Amino acid sequence: MIKTEVVIVGAGPAGLGCAALLKQMGIEDEELIVLERGEVGESFLRWPDSMRFITPSFPCNGYHQTDLNAITPDTSPAFNAGKEHLSGKEYAKYLNMVVNHYKIPVTTQTELLEVSSIGPNDGFYLQTSDSEIQCKFLIWAGGEFQSPSMNAFSGAELCQHNTHIRDWQALEQGHYVVIGGYESGVDATFNLANSANKVTLLDCKPNDADTYDPSQVLSPYTMERMKSIADNKDIDFDGEFEVSSVYKEGNEYVVQSTDGNEVRTLFPPINCTGFEMDLGPVSDLFVYQDNGYPWVSAFDESTKRRNLFLAGPRLYHDPTLLCFIYKFRGRFAAPCRVIGSELELDMSVMKHYRQAGMVLEDMDCCKQQECFC
Ligand SMILES: Cc1cc2nc3c(=O)[nH]c(=O)nc-3n(C[C@H](O)[C@H](O)[C@H](O)COP(=O)(O)OP(=O)(O)OC[C@H]3O[C@@H](n4cnc5c(N)ncnc54)[C@H](O)[C@@H]3O)c2cc1C
């Protein structure tokens, strides 16, 4: 049985961002373990080669405007990659550099399998794929990439989820149907069309919300890509096609809408409907809001179990969904402050985080902010 104070599950931007902050507060190596079932930045390593960040990176940290994809105030993915729109592999390399710089103790190839409570305030027993750990604080930063949405419509299992495609150019050429017209659907369409395929892109949500927030409308990067393929005669876009089911008839896949229309293709339709709400082995230790997101306290702590915290894109503080790195990194401070004060760590680094725009406390800032032109 390994005993430690803090276990963070997931070596993605959320888990490593929290770990880097705790390290800067002076947590000792034996007090912290980051568990990762794959490699550092595993989700990013699985992105298709052609996939790029939609949020641009720029090394403007010195001016209190931290690179949008940085997870600490003093690092910048743009600086090490020399690029604005990084690939998944380039971002995973950045995360590895963060691990090395802050000397974060990450145990890779180790999956958290089960969590049990020692007592209401006494921490957790963790069963991993190769050890047992006892800890006082647990931060779940397991992300969403591992849980593709397979229930958005009936027959979804016949489709190929976009996260399972490693290389768009390696696919056989022909006519593809892409379901879901948000960021990943447009990315799929763009890549398929650029490999000389015919594409039908189906979506049912209007993209005319009166906001600039990329959580609700397409990002400028994606809009720009959409425009660049607007005149491509091989792309059909149906913005009023709500998919009800997919089934197979002979060698064809039939995609049917709720109002009886259909599109046929010889290839499994590409499912770009996002991810399930799956918190893995800590799922039962949270209570859920009506929209499916977990309830968390002002410290991003489970409302059901003390000392269990959530970090990353599943944080939803009504009305704000913190689904991008530049959003959820503002919450690294929430669990780390609680843990730092209980472990009597040096919290002076928080001033630096605040100055760098990496402390987000007032969620109404996002509700009321306007972009006049
Ligand atoms: C195609 C795509 C493009 C995106 N583009 C952008 C963008 O441009 N800008 C932006 O800000 N965001 C973007 N995002 C969102 C961003 O990638 C995620 O919000 C981010 O990865 C979440 O970080 P995370 O650390 O919570 O999760 P992840 O990066 O997924 O990390 C979670 C880690 O936890 C590990 N893990 C899970 N379960 C366990 C377990 N039981 N035991 C041990 N380890 C476990 C996983 O292996 C993984 O490495 C994009 C997402 C996708 C899918």
The ligand as an SDF file (V2000), in Angstrom:
LIG
                    3D

 53 58  0  0  0  0  0  0  0  0999 V2000
  -10.5320   17.1550  -31.5100 C   0  0  0  0  0  0  0  0  0  0  0  0
  -10.4110   18.0790  -30.3450 C   0  0  0  0  0  0  0  0  0  0  0  0
   -9.9160   19.3640  -30.5260 C   0  0  0  0  0  0  0  0  0  0  0  0
   -9.8090   20.2070  -29.4320 C   0  0  0  0  0  0  0  0  0  0  0  0
   -9.2950   21.4630  -29.6080 N   0  0  0  0  0  0  0  0  0  0  0  0
   -9.1480   22.2710  -28.5340 C   0  0  0  0  0  0  0  0  0  0  0  0
   -8.5790   23.5740  -28.6580 C   0  0  0  0  0  0  0  0  0  0  0  0
   -8.2270   24.0100  -29.7310 O   0  0  0  0  0  0  0  0  0  0  0  0
   -8.4440   24.3240  -27.5330 N   0  0  0  0  0  0  0  0  0  0  0  0
   -8.8420   23.8810  -26.3190 C   0  0  0  0  0  0  0  0  0  0  0  0
   -8.7000   24.6140  -25.3400 O   0  0  0  0  0  0  0  0  0  0  0  0
   -9.3870   22.6630  -26.1810 N   0  0  0  0  0  0  0  0  0  0  0  0
   -9.5490   21.8610  -27.2550 C   0  0  0  0  0  0  0  0  0  0  0  0
  -10.1090   20.6230  -27.1110 N   0  0  0  0  0  0  0  0  0  0  0  0
  -10.5590   20.2180  -25.7950 C   0  0  0  0  0  0  0  0  0  0  0  0
   -9.3620   19.7580  -25.0050 C   0  0  0  0  0  0  0  0  0  0  0  0
   -8.6200   18.8580  -25.7480 O   0  0  0  0  0  0  0  0  0  0  0  0
   -9.8410   19.1150  -23.7800 C   0  0  0  0  0  0  0  0  0  0  0  0
  -10.6710   20.0150  -23.1040 O   0  0  0  0  0  0  0  0  0  0  0  0
   -8.6490   18.7580  -22.9130 C   0  0  0  0  0  0  0  0  0  0  0  0
   -7.9200   17.7140  -23.4870 O   0  0  0  0  0  0  0  0  0  0  0  0
   -9.1370   18.3450  -21.5760 C   0  0  0  0  0  0  0  0  0  0  0  0
   -8.0270   18.1690  -20.7720 O   0  0  0  0  0  0  0  0  0  0  0  0
   -8.0460   17.0810  -19.6580 P   0  0  0  0  0  0  0  0  0  0  0  0
   -6.7160   17.1180  -19.0250 O   0  0  0  0  0  0  0  0  0  0  0  0
   -9.2510   17.2480  -18.8150 O   0  0  0  0  0  0  0  0  0  0  0  0
   -8.3150   15.7170  -20.4400 O   0  0  0  0  0  0  0  0  0  0  0  0
   -7.3290   14.8320  -21.3170 P   0  0  0  0  0  0  0  0  0  0  0  0
   -6.3820   15.6540  -22.0890 O   0  0  0  0  0  0  0  0  0  0  0  0
   -8.1990   13.8860  -22.0620 O   0  0  0  0  0  0  0  0  0  0  0  0
   -6.5110   14.0520  -20.2070 O   0  0  0  0  0  0  0  0  0  0  0  0
   -7.1080   13.0870  -19.3980 C   0  0  0  0  0  0  0  0  0  0  0  0
   -6.1030   11.9990  -19.1600 C   0  0  0  0  0  0  0  0  0  0  0  0
   -6.6220   11.1200  -18.1840 O   0  0  0  0  0  0  0  0  0  0  0  0
   -6.2490    9.8010  -18.5090 C   0  0  0  0  0  0  0  0  0  0  0  0
   -7.1960    8.9070  -17.8350 N   0  0  0  0  0  0  0  0  0  0  0  0
   -8.5240    8.8220  -18.0310 C   0  0  0  0  0  0  0  0  0  0  0  0
   -9.0650    7.9030  -17.2090 N   0  0  0  0  0  0  0  0  0  0  0  0
   -8.0580    7.4130  -16.4630 C   0  0  0  0  0  0  0  0  0  0  0  0
   -7.9680    6.4220  -15.4290 C   0  0  0  0  0  0  0  0  0  0  0  0
   -9.0440    5.7650  -14.9910 N   0  0  0  0  0  0  0  0  0  0  0  0
   -6.7510    6.1620  -14.8870 N   0  0  0  0  0  0  0  0  0  0  0  0
   -5.6430    6.8320  -15.3060 C   0  0  0  0  0  0  0  0  0  0  0  0
   -5.6710    7.7490  -16.2880 N   0  0  0  0  0  0  0  0  0  0  0  0
   -6.8560    8.0510  -16.8590 C   0  0  0  0  0  0  0  0  0  0  0  0
   -6.3090    9.7670  -20.0140 C   0  0  0  0  0  0  0  0  0  0  0  0
   -5.5010    8.7440  -20.5600 O   0  0  0  0  0  0  0  0  0  0  0  0
   -5.8230   11.1570  -20.3950 C   0  0  0  0  0  0  0  0  0  0  0  0
   -4.4460   11.2040  -20.6710 O   0  0  0  0  0  0  0  0  0  0  0  0
  -10.2190   19.7650  -28.1830 C   0  0  0  0  0  0  0  0  0  0  0  0
  -10.7150   18.4700  -28.0170 C   0  0  0  0  0  0  0  0  0  0  0  0
  -10.8080   17.6290  -29.0890 C   0  0  0  0  0  0  0  0  0  0  0  0
  -11.3400   16.2450  -28.8890 C   0  0  0  0  0  0  0  0  0  0  0  0
  1  2  1  0
  2  3  1  0
  2 52  2  0
  3  4  2  0
  4  5  1  0
  4 50  1  0
  5  6  2  0
  6  7  1  0
  6 13  1  0
  7  8  2  0
  7  9  1  0
  9 10  1  0
 10 11  2  0
 10 12  1  0
 12 13  2  0
 13 14  1  0
 14 15  1  0
 14 50  1  0
 15 16  1  0
 16 17  1  0
 16 18  1  0
 18 19  1  0
 18 20  1  0
 20 21  1  0
 20 22  1  0
 22 23  1  0
 23 24  1  0
 24 25  2  0
 24 26  1  0
 24 27  1  0
 27 28  1  0
 28 29  2  0
 28 30  1  0
 28 31  1  0
 31 32  1  0
 32 33  1  0
 33 34  1  0
 33 48  1  0
 34 35  1  0
 35 36  1  0
 35 46  1  0
 36 37  1  0
 36 45  1  0
 37 38  2  0
 38 39  1  0
 39 40  1  0
 39 45  2  0
 40 41  1  0
 40 42  2  0
 42 43  1  0
 43 44  2  0
 44 45  1  0
 46 47  1  0
 46 48  1  0
 48 49  1  0
 50 51  2  0
 51 52  1  0
 52 53  1  0
M  END
$$$$
